[in-house]
Amino acid sequence: KAELGCTDIAPAQIFSTDQWCPGEENTIGFSSTTPVVDFEWEFPEGWDAQVNFSTVNLTAGSSGGEIELTTTNACGLTANSQLTVQVLPEVQAISGLDFPDGICSNVSFDISILEAQAGVEYDCSWPSDWDVQELGTVLSVTNPESSGTVSISAENDCGVAPDYEESITVLEAPDLTFELQESVCDNETLTLSAIPEGGVFSGEGVSGTTFNPLMLSGESVE
């Protein structure tokens, strides 16, 4: 072996990107600082390989794993090399947005992307008069005054999803008229009502739509 000059063998260096897209085709190869006479490749399950001596025409599968290379020199000594490869997810179409029903113009609320994907970059746009803070895949909207459309685009290194748009209706706060008598005896209760209907009364002495003045300590009913 000493006469052949192959008392040892160094691991080869694999030349390949470590991030692939599903079905991506690329050519990989290797180099070795010591002479080799034979080599053997192993690829993750589901990957297709066409070996041409020191290069390989490779098609990625749906999942990553290890690319392994075993090189052999003239003396039969072997060395192993590995490269971990990752298959990035394909960008999925945005399925929808999650936000509250019945949004009023004086109420803050959040909009979130349904089933958001890890490793995907989302670009959002909204009406110019909205006060919005982006928090990852959540839009925090503060006191919007008008309805509008929210648009979302999604992309990563493997592609771009179709843009998604959804209209969001913002309801104007109604002009509220109380239907209340101006005075009530301290031993009486008062039934509360207002136009339009459907609101919630609050304040000291209020329970549902009933006001009890004995519970009041100077505060007003809202």
C-alpha positions in Angstrom: 0.0 0.0 0.0 2.9 2.4 0.8 4.3 1.7 -2.6 1.0 2.5 -4.3 0.9 5.8 -2.3 -2.5 5.1 -0.8 -1.9 4.5 2.9 -5.0 6.7 3.6 -8.0 8.3 1.9 -9.6 11.6 2.8 -13.4 12.1 2.6 -14.5 13.8 -0.6 -16.3 17.1 -0.6 -19.9 17.0 -2.0 -20.9 20.0 -4.1 -24.6 20.6 -3.8 -27.1 23.1 -2.5 -28.6 21.9 0.8 -32.1 23.4 0.1 -34.2 22.0 -2.8 -37.7 22.5 -4.1 -40.0 19.4 -4.8 -39.1 18.1 -8.2 -36.2 20.5 -8.7 -33.5 19.3 -11.1 -29.9 20.1 -10.6 -26.4 18.7 -11.1 -24.2 17.9 -8.1 -20.6 16.6 -7.9 -17.7 15.9 -5.7 -14.0 16.4 -5.4 -11.3 14.5 -3.5 -7.8 15.5 -2.4 -6.7 11.9 -2.7 -7.1 9.7 -5.9 -10.2 7.5 -6.0 -10.9 4.6 -8.3 -14.5 3.9 -7.3 -17.4 5.7 -5.6 -21.0 5.0 -4.7 -23.8 7.5 -4.1 -26.9 7.1 -1.9 -29.8 9.6 -2.0 -33.0 10.2 0.1 -36.0 8.0 -0.7 -37.9 9.3 -3.7 -35.1 11.2 -5.3 -34.1 10.3 -8.9 -30.4 10.2 -9.9 -28.5 9.8 -13.2 -24.8 9.3 -12.3 -22.2 10.4 -14.8 -18.8 9.6 -13.2 -18.1 12.4 -10.7 -21.4 14.4 -11.4 -25.0 13.4 -10.9 -28.1 14.8 -12.6 -30.4 14.8 -9.6 -34.2 15.4 -9.2 -35.4 16.1 -5.7 -38.3 14.1 -4.1 -40.9 15.4 -1.7 -38.8 15.1 1.4 -35.2 15.7 2.4 -32.6 13.5 4.1 -28.9 12.6 3.6 -26.9 12.5 0.4 -24.1 10.0 1.1 -20.9 9.3 -0.9 -18.5 6.4 -0.4 -15.2 6.8 -2.2 -12.6 4.0 -2.7 -8.9 4.3 -3.5 -6.5 1.9 -5.3 -5.7 0.1 -2.1 -9.4 -0.6 -1.3 -9.6 2.0 1.5 -12.9 3.8 1.7 -14.1 7.2 3.1 -17.6 8.4 3.6 -19.1 11.9 3.1 -22.5 13.1 3.9 -24.6 16.2 3.1 -28.0 16.9 4.8 -30.5 18.3 2.3 -33.9 19.9 3.0 -36.9 20.0 0.6 -38.8 23.3 1.1 -42.6 23.2 1.1 -44.5 24.2 -2.0 -46.4 27.4 -1.5 -50.1 26.7 -0.8 -52.9 28.9 -1.9 -54.2 31.1 0.9 -57.4 29.5 2.2 -58.9 32.6 3.9 -58.6 35.2 6.6 -59.9 35.1 10.2 -61.5 38.2 11.7 -64.5 39.1 13.9 -68.0 39.5 12.6 -69.8 42.9 12.9 -66.7 45.2 13.1 -67.5 48.7 14.3 -65.6 51.8 13.4 -64.5 52.5 17.0 -63.3 49.0 17.7 -59.8 47.5 17.2 -59.5 43.9 15.9 -57.0 41.4 14.4 -56.9 39.7 11.0 -55.0 36.5 10.8 -54.1 34.2 7.8 -55.7 30.8 8.1 -53.4 27.9 8.0 -50.3 30.0 7.5 -47.2 28.0 6.3 -43.8 28.1 8.0 -41.0 29.3 5.8 -43.4 31.3 3.6 -43.2 35.1 3.2 -46.5 36.9 3.2 -46.9 40.4 1.8 -50.1 42.3 2.9 -51.8 45.4 1.7 -54.9 47.2 3.2 -56.9 50.4 2.8 -54.6 53.5 3.0 -56.7 55.1 5.8 -56.4 52.1 8.1 -54.0 52.1 11.1 -52.4 48.6 10.9 -49.5 46.9 12.6 -48.1 43.7 11.1 -47.3 41.0 13.7 -46.0 38.0 11.7 -49.1 36.6 10.0 -51.5 38.8 12.0 -52.6 42.3 11.1 -53.7 44.4 14.1 -56.1 47.1 13.0 -56.9 50.1 15.2 -60.2 51.8 15.1 -60.9 51.7 11.3 -63.3 54.3 9.9 -64.2 52.7 6.6 -64.6 49.3 4.9 -62.0 48.0 2.5 -60.1 45.1 0.9 -57.2 43.2 2.4 -54.8 41.6 -0.2 -52.3 38.9 0.7 -49.5 37.4 -1.5 -47.4 34.4 -0.5 -44.0 33.2 -1.8 -40.9 31.3 -0.9 -37.9 30.0 -2.9 -40.1 27.4 -4.5 -42.8 29.6 -6.0 -45.6 32.1 -5.6 -49.2 31.5 -4.6 -52.1 33.3 -6.3 -53.0 36.6 -4.6 -55.8 36.4 -2.1 -58.3 39.3 -1.5 -61.1 39.6 0.9 -63.5 42.6 1.6 -64.0 43.6 5.2 -67.0 45.6 6.2 -66.7 48.2 8.9 -70.0 49.3 10.4 -70.5 52.9 11.4 -71.3 53.5 15.1 -75.0 54.3 15.3 -76.4 57.5 16.7 -77.9 56.3 20.0 -81.1 57.7 21.4 -82.1 56.7 25.0 -85.7 56.2 25.7 -85.6 56.9 29.5 -87.7 58.9 31.9 -85.7 61.8 33.4 -86.4 60.9 37.0 -87.1 57.8 39.1 -87.9 57.3 42.7 -85.2 55.6 44.8 -87.6 52.8 45.6 -88.3 52.0 42.0 -86.5 50.3 39.2 -86.3 51.5 35.6 -86.4 49.4 32.4 -83.8 50.7 30.0 -84.3 50.9 26.3 -82.6 52.7 23.3 -82.8 53.1 19.6 -81.3 51.2 17.7 -81.9 48.1 19.7 -79.3 45.4 20.3 -76.8 47.3 22.5 -75.6 46.4 26.0 -76.2 48.8 28.9 -73.5 49.2 31.6 -72.9 51.2 34.7 -73.5 51.1 38.4 -76.9 49.8 39.3 -77.5 48.2 35.9 -78.4 44.6 35.5 -79.3 43.7 31.9 -82.0 46.2 30.9 -82.9 47.1 34.5 -81.6 50.1 36.5 -81.8 50.2 40.3 -81.1 53.7 41.7 -80.4 52.3 45.1 -77.2 50.9 43.7 -76.1 54.2 42.2 -73.4 56.4 43.8 -73.3 59.3 41.4 -72.2 57.6 38.2 -74.1 57.7 35.0 -75.5 54.9 33.0 -74.0 54.3 29.5 
